[in-house]
């Protein structure tokens, strides 16, 4: 078995474009669920608002790229208001029910054939990412090398001996923007959650009646958290759509939101770096197990009678699911979380 290839692929994906999407989506959920206690099961809808807002603006309406970004963010804010106004004064489970239904409604509307000429229907939309990649500073051609870093034909290779990373120039641009966004968002969130505003959010999570008795407008604070988290979800949708250069409705299913929660719980809720750590670890383990099993099958370490290539995918998700169950039993606070942060009534 080629263990160097297995670890290289796992580490490459652990900091790659896909990991960034899930880290951003989980950061938004961290503000809503981790810090405020809001059960948002429709983060996929906010990501879809961002992705489709950008794609529709550029492809269907011929607007500039940055107008598409603005429209996607506004769409996420509008959705947060529509979902939050009728539910945030009620019990937490009402928001959960409404958001999970809204995510499915958005997906169905984007998939509907009646608007397929505009939205692309089930085939999705393309042609909106060219302005973004036109700004790519990483060269598409040309060869150069420096110490253990080299670039050849638009592909960057970092050879550390034990492992090596390989990224195309398009992936490098996505990663440059994605990691920059994560850094900016984490700095802003750090300032917010350690401010009086953030302490009110934590108070609402722990006992909103006590916060209300102090004269705070609990509804307004919840709405702000829902809006800000939804905006971060829309940013995750931008990165997701641009990394694939395609927007397809069936990628924004309920599973998408649940993966955000897996990442958040794995890293640790109500911790700034929890979502980033959780996303990196999740995609490292996923690719490590998948690549390891595939290598074992190709090398005849695992005979075809025991496991074949078509069974690797379901087995990987089974093992990861089993790992999450064990994590929730023995360490529900996640890797760097605090057990009290997951309690609704902290004494």
VOKOL-393760 format. One line per field, with one value per residue (C-alpha): residue number from 1; residue in three letters; x, y, z. Coordinates in steps of 0.001 Angstrom, whole numbers, plus 500000, padded with zeros to 6 digits. Layout:
BEGIN
n [NUM|...]
res [ala|...]
c1 [X|...]
c2 [Y|...]
c3 [Z|...]
***
This chain:
BEGIN
n [1|2|3|4|5|6|7|8|9|10|11|12|13|14|15|16|17|18|19|20|21|22|23|24|25|26|27|28|29|30|31|32|33|34|35|36|37|38|39|40|41|42|43|44|45|46|47|48|49|50|51|52|53|54|55|56|57|58|59|60|61|62|63|64|65|66|67|68|69|70|71|72|73|74|75|76|77|78|79|80|81|82|83|84|85|86|87|88|89|90|91|92|93|94|95|96|97|98|99|100|101|102|103|104|105|106|107|108|109|110|111|112|113|114|115|116|117|118|119|120|121|122|123|124|125|126|127|128|129|130|131|132|133|134|135|136|137|138|139|140|141|142|143|144|145|146|147|148|149|150|151|152|153|154|155|156|157|158|159|160|161|162|163|164|165|166|167|168|169|170|171|172|173|174|175|176|177|178|179|180|181|182|183|184|185|186|187|188|189|190|191|192|193|194|195|196|197|198|199|200|201|202|203|204|205|206|207|208|209|210|211|212|213|214|215|216|217|218|219|220|221|222|223|224|225|226|227|228|229|230|231|232|233|234|235|236|237|238|239|240|241|242|243|244|245|246|247|248|249|250|251|252|253|254|255|256|257|258|259|260|261|262|263|264|265|266|267|268|269|270|271|272|273|274|275|276|277|278|279|280|281|282|283|284|285|286|287|288|289|290|291|292|293|294|295|296|297|298|299|300|301|302|303|304|305|306|307|308|309|310|311|312|313|314|315|316|317|318|319|320|321|322|323|324|325|326|327|328|329|330|331|332|333|334|335|336|337|338|339|340|341|342|343|344|345|346|347]
res [unk|unk|unk|unk|unk|unk|unk|unk|unk|unk|unk|unk|unk|unk|unk|unk|unk|unk|unk|unk|unk|unk|unk|unk|unk|unk|unk|unk|unk|unk|unk|unk|unk|unk|unk|unk|unk|unk|unk|unk|unk|unk|unk|unk|unk|unk|unk|unk|unk|unk|unk|unk|unk|unk|unk|unk|unk|unk|unk|unk|unk|unk|unk|unk|unk|unk|unk|unk|unk|unk|unk|unk|unk|unk|unk|unk|unk|unk|unk|unk|unk|unk|unk|unk|unk|unk|unk|unk|unk|unk|unk|unk|unk|unk|unk|unk|unk|unk|unk|unk|unk|unk|unk|unk|unk|unk|unk|unk|unk|unk|unk|unk|unk|unk|unk|unk|unk|unk|unk|unk|unk|unk|unk|unk|unk|unk|unk|unk|unk|unk|unk|unk|unk|unk|unk|unk|unk|unk|unk|unk|unk|unk|unk|unk|unk|unk|unk|unk|unk|unk|unk|unk|unk|unk|unk|unk|unk|unk|unk|unk|unk|unk|unk|unk|unk|unk|unk|unk|unk|unk|unk|unk|unk|unk|unk|unk|unk|unk|unk|unk|unk|unk|unk|unk|unk|unk|unk|unk|unk|unk|unk|unk|unk|unk|unk|unk|unk|unk|unk|unk|unk|unk|unk|unk|unk|unk|unk|unk|unk|unk|unk|unk|unk|unk|unk|unk|unk|unk|unk|unk|unk|unk|unk|unk|unk|unk|unk|unk|unk|unk|unk|unk|unk|unk|unk|unk|unk|unk|unk|unk|unk|unk|unk|unk|unk|unk|unk|unk|unk|unk|unk|unk|unk|unk|unk|unk|unk|unk|unk|unk|unk|unk|unk|unk|unk|unk|unk|unk|unk|unk|unk|unk|unk|unk|unk|unk|unk|unk|unk|unk|unk|unk|unk|unk|unk|unk|unk|unk|unk|unk|unk|unk|unk|unk|unk|unk|unk|unk|unk|unk|unk|unk|unk|unk|unk|unk|unk|unk|unk|unk|unk|unk|unk|unk|unk|unk|unk|unk|unk|unk|unk|unk|unk|unk|unk|unk|unk|unk|unk|unk|unk|unk|unk|unk|unk|unk|unk|unk|unk|unk|unk|unk|unk|unk|unk|unk|unk]
c1 [500000|501120|500712|502418|499703|496954|498225|499012|495477|493951|496038|495447|491693|491937|492881|491369|488367|485702|486863|486606|482951|482036|484131|482340|478900|479692|480999|477583|475892|478312|477013|473390|473506|476757|476509|472759|471096|469091|468219|468719|468309|468206|471761|471741|469009|471222|474073|471670|470603|474206|475013|471833|471887|475323|474523|471163|472546|475495|474035|470317|470329|473765|474801|478425|480017|480028|476348|475769|477641|475518|472278|473213|473894|470649|468737|470182|469147|465615|465321|466497|463876|461118|462014|462792|459921|457145|459217|461780|459155|458087|459871|463164|461649|459446|462523|463961|460796|460480|464126|464276|461082|462403|465583|463543|461246|464235|465680|462359|461830|465308|464643|461187|460909|458606|461583|464254|465010|466107|467430|468641|466332|467918|470864|471993|473740|477216|479063|479089|482597|484627|484839|486076|488805|489774|491079|493233|496811|498172|499711|497995|501201|504865|507268|509220|510514|511794|513196|510429|507756|507327|504729|504350|501582|499350|499666|501415|503278|504639|506895|507774|509287|506803|503761|503208|500368|499133|496671|495597|495818|492014|492041|494798|492686|489670|491843|493417|490005|488443|491135|491124|487365|487686|490387|488319|485100|486819|488362|484975|483231|485887|485288|481510|481202|483555|481615|478499|476452|478050|477517|473805|473727|475270|472762|469905|471317|471475|468298|466449|463850|466589|467910|464408|463936|466987|465176|466940|465014|465585|463761|466030|469204|467993|467143|470574|472264|470072|470841|474597|474816|472761|475118|478078|476104|475610|479371|479841|477447|479587|482735|480904|479486|482742|484841|482611|481848|478314|475143|472948|469873|470323|473602|471683|469814|469184|472325|474342|473124|473673|477309|477706|476448|478795|481725|480601|480050|483298|485382|483419|480442|480838|484561|485917|488221|485946|484308|487658|489254|486166|486045|489756|489560|486349|487725|491089|489431|486996|489747|492148|489626|488357|491807|493146|490362|490699|494462|493945|491513|493865|496787|494710|495192|491388|490035|487070|484961|485198|484923|484828|485248|481490|481073|483791|481590|478800|481362|483238|480047|479131|482516|482343|478783|479870|482716|480296|478019|480977|482084|478627|478625|482100|482908|479749|481506|483772|487540|488080|484598|483313|480649|478644|478398|476003|473687|470593|470461|473926|474017]
c2 [500000|503521|505139|508323|508791|508065|510591|513146|512975|513164|516184|517876|517669|518636|522205|522270|524054|521578|521787|525589|525395|523255|525365|528548|526954|525607|529009|530470|527679|528234|531785|530619|527313|527401|530923|531682|528260|528631|525344|526210|523078|525075|526347|524689|527166|530124|528604|528138|531789|532855|530456|531067|534807|534976|532609|534167|537699|536932|534342|535113|538887|539776|541773|542257|539672|541926|542700|538952|538781|541636|540024|536697|538375|540361|537174|535477|538425|538395|534650|535065|537741|535664|532659|534506|536979|534359|531807|533443|534495|530853|527752|526684|523671|525922|527487|524009|522854|526008|526107|522458|522956|526187|524462|521837|524490|526407|523253|522287|525761|525768|522316|523127|522762|525779|528097|525870|528420|530827|528581|525677|523236|519987|520535|523601|526734|527460|530426|532672|531861|533293|536845|535365|533246|536143|537785|534724|535843|532296|531651|529223|528502|528657|526537|527558|525990|527170|524719|522100|524152|523957|524968|523324|523883|525675|523040|523793|520952|521100|518092|517617|514183|512252|513869|516185|518580|519264|521977|523451|527211|527428|525540|527816|530894|529398|528543|532007|533663|531029|531114|534914|534952|532540|534707|537896|536263|534691|538029|539773|536963|537010|540708|540229|537231|538767|542020|542820|541793|538356|537937|538620|535881|533414|534486|533804|530351|529541|531189|533635|534400|535729|537888|539168|540053|542340|544388|542971|542505|538773|538646|541334|539565|536232|537860|539446|536093|534391|537092|537154|533357|533257|535752|533518|530574|532548|533153|529378|529067|531476|529453|526184|527409|528995|525958|523767|526443|525066|525519|522429|522258|518689|519577|521775|518978|518526|516373|519503|521146|517996|517848|521402|520197|517208|519527|521924|519211|517462|520589|522011|524366|527925|527891|530216|527641|524667|524691|525045|522234|520060|520585|519836|516695|515466|515712|514295|511220|510843|510856|508831|506014|506183|506317|503693|501240|501838|501309|498127|496796|497635|495995|492861|493424|493296|490577|491414|488810|490904|494449|495940|499518|500185|499430|501806|504940|503522|501890|505175|506993|504110|504322|508106|507885|505322|507612|510529|508410|507444|511087|512209|509522|510059|513678|515545|518912|518038|518238|521727|522491|522965|520537|523390|525114|522393|522712|524849|525703|526181|526413]
c3 [500000|499194|502617|501456|498830|501376|503930|501219|499839|503327|504346|500989|501476|505167|504191|500694|499144|500302|503909|503732|502703|505699|508050|506954|507194|510658|511811|510993|512920|515783|516208|516037|517903|519867|521239|521079|521308|518077|516393|512737|510613|507379|506963|503534|502520|503438|501444|498522|498794|498415|495593|493574|494266|492653|489783|488878|488993|486713|484335|484110|484608|483273|486335|487442|489720|492808|492342|492488|495807|497195|495985|497583|500930|500783|499918|503014|505200|503772|504387|507981|508567|506981|509115|512323|512647|513099|515094|517373|519917|520235|521542|519972|518213|516040|514457|513852|512071|509970|508896|507855|505825|504291|503126|501305|499810|498435|496914|495333|493895|492367|490933|489508|485750|485438|486108|484579|481845|484583|487355|485232|487019|488138|485757|487671|486431|485071|483663|486748|488017|485113|486590|489867|488278|486012|489218|490010|490761|490592|487155|484826|482902|483714|485730|488835|492026|495395|497949|498405|496589|492810|490261|486885|484338|486842|489584|492867|494588|498131|498725|502399|501890|503999|502384|499446|498631|495103|494128|490816|490358|490613|493925|495180|494404|496167|499173|499252|499324|501602|504269|504109|504692|507618|509205|508864|510088|513110|514085|513829|515703|518404|518966|518983|521280|523851|523836|525909|522863|522867|526590|526074|523420|525869|528478|526064|525389|529070|530376|528159|530831|533086|530250|529516|533180|532891|530245|527186|523932|523518|520174|518677|519820|518455|515136|514913|515555|512956|510370|510999|510959|507761|506095|506952|505531|502298|502150|502444|499499|497457|498092|497395|494087|492904|493829|491671|489040|489195|491260|491417|493690|494874|496583|499061|500777|504502|504633|503879|507095|509131|507969|509252|512637|512570|511927|514668|517291|516373|516853|519767|519925|521266|520488|517808|516224|516844|513375|511581|513572|513145|509370|508954|511104|509468|505929|506989|508512|505621|502988|505116|505541|501946|500346|502753|501951|498210|498384|500408|497788|494894|496706|497461|501193|501406|499080|496787|498586|501759|500341|496850|495637|495385|499102|500306|500327|502543|504847|505318|506345|508659|510400|510669|512003|514585|515583|516040|518238|520436|520556|521701|524398|525819|524865|523812|524044|521102|520895|522309|523615|527138|528326|529859|526463|525253|528254|527867|531567|533081|536880]
***
